[in-house]
Amino acid sequence: MFSLRRWLKYTLNPPEYIWIKAILLKETRKAILIEFDGKQIWLPKVWILRIKRIQCNPTISIKISQYHWAKKLG
């Protein structure tokens, strides 16, 4: 259950999400390895909100918060 403080935080400052198109290289139970801009990046699945897969193609779209994306690349 949400506390009042947490509810106010999300109401006044909602998290912003972005879609990233990348190439899926490897997937484990807890993380995925993607190639983005010529770099190989491990992303924990906990950070990922949604993954859209295209059949017969290694390209995927990942919905992730801007905070986690900047944290990983920064």
Buried (B, 14 or more C-beta within 10 A) or exposed (E): EEEEEEEEEEEEEEEEBEEBEBEBEEEEEEBBBBEBEEEEBEBEEEBBEEBEEEEEEEEBEBEBBEEBBEEBEE
